[in-house]
Amino acid sequence: MLTAPQFSPAALQIVRARIVRAAERAGRDPGSIRLLAVSKQQPAALVRAAAAAGQTEFGENYVQEGIDKVTALADVPGLVWHFIGQLQGNKTRDVAERFDWVHTVDRERIAWRLSAQRPHDAAPLQVLLQVRLADEPGKAGVTPAQVPALAAAVAALPRLRLRGLMCIPPPAADQDAQRRPFRQLRELMESLGAAGYSLDTLSMGMSDDLEAAVLEGATIVRVGTAIFGRRPG
């Protein structure tokens, strides 16, 4: 008989401790780095248990699954919901209405729809541009050369607030190799800052490479497996 997945508060504490150690190594304030628990394909009960252990920010990859969890946990105060999956045009209204952040904006058309569909009684939707740093067929994101034009378009939209950049680099075998794309993303955001944009967020790093990301300036790390274990079959 298969046993139901269980949440371990100890696993959450281990991830938090990893962030603290990496921040201290980088000479950074650990409080400047936010842990985003990636809860895709995890039951709402596990998300509720993580919230009870003090986790407040959760990332979902699939629109309907995410909305189901937002609804199921509406009684839990203070939760912040991030959409971190690829977004189709016919799903933008659901995300604009129910999520607080979107990490994966890579087309002006998607940004325009999110802005137009964001409720006027809600705070502006916090958005990040997804950047593709390597030539990986099928992977979403804009190239570094395309970032300035997309940033200008997004920054002009009234119901969005452009906060920074996000990436999902290919796996690397050692920490030095892991750090290179994260450094490239940080330098890209610094160049936008020099051009006059007020940006403060780098969403980069996951279970296997969060230390490298923190060393290069990550302000949000997206961690799923190290918190919840392997996703249900």
Phi, psi and omega per residue, in radians:
M1 nan 2.344 3.094
L2 -1.325 2.383 3.102
T3 -1.602 2.602 3.120
A4 -1.175 2.493 3.098
P5 -1.074 2.539 -3.111
Q6 -2.110 2.578 3.053
F7 -1.736 2.361 3.113
S8 -1.958 1.995 3.043
P9 -0.978 -0.507 3.137
A10 -1.104 -0.649 3.118
A11 -1.106 -0.704 3.096
L12 -1.104 -0.726 3.140
Q13 -1.157 -0.619 3.112
I14 -1.111 -0.754 3.127
V15 -1.122 -0.755 3.117
R16 -1.067 -0.681 3.124
A17 -1.154 -0.643 3.081
R18 -1.069 -0.739 3.129
I19 -1.095 -0.767 -3.140
V20 -1.074 -0.800 -3.126
R21 -1.094 -0.750 3.139
A22 -1.147 -0.698 3.123
A23 -1.113 -0.749 3.133
E24 -1.110 -0.672 3.099
R25 -1.108 -0.608 -3.132
A26 -1.485 -0.071 -3.078
G27 1.240 0.543 -3.103
R28 -1.949 2.758 3.030
D29 -1.312 2.088 3.122
P30 -0.996 -0.469 3.136
G31 -1.209 -0.194 3.121
S32 -1.480 -0.012 -3.079
I33 -2.059 2.141 -3.089
R34 -1.754 2.402 3.108
L35 -1.647 2.087 3.069
L36 -1.804 1.989 3.135
A37 -1.436 2.021 -3.113
V38 -1.463 1.913 -2.976
S39 -1.871 0.275 -3.130
K40 -1.044 2.441 3.128
Q41 1.073 0.258 3.021
Q42 -1.810 2.482 -3.120
P43 -1.161 2.668 -3.123
A44 -1.015 -0.531 -3.140
A45 -1.086 -0.629 3.107
L46 -1.231 -0.647 3.080
V47 -1.113 -0.726 3.097
R48 -1.069 -0.709 3.125
A49 -1.148 -0.690 3.105
A50 -1.144 -0.673 3.089
A51 -1.097 -0.686 3.114
A52 -1.132 -0.438 3.105
A53 -1.534 0.094 3.043
G54 1.838 -0.008 3.113
Q55 -1.421 2.296 -3.063
T56 -2.047 -0.313 -3.070
E57 -1.992 2.269 -3.066
F58 -2.294 2.505 -3.122
G59 -2.026 2.316 -3.138
E60 -2.155 2.491 -3.114
N61 -1.740 -0.386 -3.049
Y62 -2.073 2.290 -2.942
V63 -1.070 -0.951 -3.045
Q64 -1.163 -0.702 3.098
E65 -1.066 -0.728 3.125
G66 -1.126 -0.760 3.131
I67 -1.095 -0.684 3.107
D68 -1.025 -0.705 -3.136
K69 -1.283 -0.701 3.063
V70 -0.980 -0.736 3.137
T71 -1.187 -0.794 -3.079
A72 -1.136 -0.501 -3.097
L73 -1.879 0.361 -3.126
A74 -1.089 -0.353 3.140
D75 -1.445 -0.126 -3.132
V76 -1.617 2.025 -3.069
P77 -1.289 2.608 2.950
G78 1.455 0.108 3.141
L79 -1.346 2.508 3.101
V80 -2.097 2.206 -3.026
W81 -1.905 2.219 -3.136
H82 -1.983 2.299 2.994
F83 -1.650 2.148 -3.032
I84 -2.172 0.188 3.114
G85 -1.738 3.109 3.095
Q86 -1.310 2.393 -2.978
L87 -1.976 2.154 3.067
Q88 -1.573 2.686 -3.082
G89 -1.038 -0.569 -3.112
N90 -1.390 0.016 3.133
K91 -1.976 0.002 -3.024
T92 -1.147 -0.623 -3.113
R93 -1.075 -0.771 -3.138
D94 -1.040 -0.744 -3.125
V95 -1.234 -0.754 -3.139
A96 -1.062 -0.579 -3.086
E97 -1.490 -0.453 -2.936
R98 -2.063 -0.279 -3.089
F99 -1.854 2.805 3.116
D100 -1.703 -0.553 -3.100
W101 -2.318 2.639 2.920
V102 -2.282 2.181 -3.077
H103 -1.667 -0.135 -2.836
T104 -2.141 0.575 3.091
V105 -1.262 2.140 3.129
D106 -2.430 0.169 3.111
R107 -2.498 2.421 3.117
E108 -1.059 -0.648 -3.113
R109 -1.085 -0.724 3.114
I110 -1.132 -0.740 3.130
A111 -1.093 -0.754 3.141
W112 -1.068 -0.743 3.141
R113 -1.154 -0.731 3.114
L114 -1.043 -0.743 3.134
S115 -1.161 -0.791 -3.113
A116 -1.125 -0.521 -3.029
Q117 -1.753 -0.036 3.096
R118 -1.244 2.198 3.141
P119 -1.013 2.438 -3.087
H120 -1.275 -0.276 3.079
D121 -1.595 0.053 3.103
A122 -1.788 2.752 3.035
A123 -1.116 2.723 3.063
P124 -0.937 2.521 3.105
L125 -1.283 2.230 -3.130
Q126 -1.441 2.197 -3.035
V127 -2.278 2.639 3.041
L128 -2.168 2.614 3.043
L129 -1.608 2.257 3.084
Q130 -1.495 2.217 -3.090
V131 -1.961 2.284 3.076
R132 -1.675 1.914 -3.009
L133 -1.627 -0.200 3.126
A134 -2.292 2.777 3.135
D135 -1.428 1.501 -3.123
E136 -2.027 1.845 -3.117
P137 -0.965 2.323 3.085
G138 1.550 -0.205 3.138
K139 -1.475 2.391 -3.128
A140 -1.343 2.974 3.096
G141 2.051 2.706 3.064
V142 -1.567 2.737 3.051
T143 -1.323 2.796 3.080
P144 -0.947 -0.634 -3.128
A145 -1.165 -0.436 -3.112
Q146 -1.537 -0.173 -3.036
V147 -1.100 -0.818 -3.078
P148 -0.998 -0.741 -3.130
A149 -1.151 -0.742 3.135
L150 -1.181 -0.680 3.106
A151 -1.047 -0.733 3.137
A152 -1.108 -0.721 -3.130
A153 -1.163 -0.762 -3.105
V154 -1.205 -0.738 -3.101
A155 -1.079 -0.393 -3.110
A156 -1.490 -0.142 -3.061
L157 -1.467 2.357 -2.942
P158 -1.291 -0.442 -3.048
R159 -1.853 0.202 3.077
L160 -2.075 2.633 2.963
R161 -2.157 1.992 3.122
L162 -1.289 2.093 -3.071
R163 -1.867 -0.461 -3.090
G164 2.875 -2.572 -2.994
L165 -2.253 2.760 3.118
M166 -2.413 2.583 3.033
C167 -2.561 2.764 3.016
I168 -2.298 1.498 -3.097
P169 -1.272 2.819 3.063
P170 -1.143 2.702 3.128
P171 -1.023 2.574 3.104
A172 -2.314 2.647 -2.975
A173 -1.388 -0.512 -3.064
D174 -2.363 2.904 -3.013
Q175 -1.160 -0.632 3.107
D176 -1.047 -0.754 3.127
A177 -1.202 -0.624 3.092
Q178 -1.102 -0.632 -3.042
R179 -1.244 -0.468 -3.016
R180 -1.034 -0.904 3.127
P181 -1.156 -0.584 3.105
F182 -1.145 -0.670 3.078
R183 -1.121 -0.705 3.126
Q184 -1.080 -0.717 3.131
L185 -1.159 -0.734 3.116
R186 -1.063 -0.785 -3.138
E187 -1.125 -0.594 3.092
L188 -1.146 -0.741 3.099
M189 -1.166 -0.634 3.091
E190 -1.095 -0.628 3.117
S191 -1.184 -0.612 3.060
L192 -1.162 -0.682 3.084
G193 -1.066 -0.713 3.116
A194 -1.140 -0.429 3.123
A195 -1.496 -0.002 3.038
G196 1.925 0.005 3.119
Y197 -1.441 2.465 3.092
S198 -1.738 1.618 -3.060
L199 -2.058 2.583 -3.067
D200 -2.475 0.126 -2.978
T201 -2.282 2.215 2.968
L202 -2.101 1.931 3.104
S203 -1.668 1.803 -3.097
M204 -2.816 2.573 -3.104
G205 1.767 2.344 3.130
M206 -2.300 -2.825 -3.016
S207 -0.959 -0.721 -3.008
D208 -1.551 -0.235 -3.039
D209 -2.412 0.392 -3.066
L210 -1.123 -0.567 3.138
E211 -1.094 -0.769 3.119
A212 -1.076 -0.689 -3.140
A213 -1.148 -0.761 3.125
V214 -1.103 -0.697 3.125
L215 -1.084 -0.460 -3.131
E216 -1.760 0.132 2.980
G217 1.910 0.207 3.122
A218 -0.971 2.418 3.009
T219 -1.920 -0.278 2.982
I220 -2.321 2.215 2.989
V221 -1.949 2.405 -3.037
R222 -1.847 1.873 -2.991
V223 -2.161 2.156 3.105
G224 -2.014 -1.178 -3.020
T225 -1.023 -0.719 -3.094
A226 -1.192 -0.303 3.084
I227 -1.696 -0.861 -3.017
F228 -1.754 -0.159 -3.025
G229 1.446 -3.047 -3.134
R230 -1.138 2.510 3.139
R231 -1.164 2.579 3.096
P232 -0.988 2.488 -3.075
G233 -0.736 nan nan
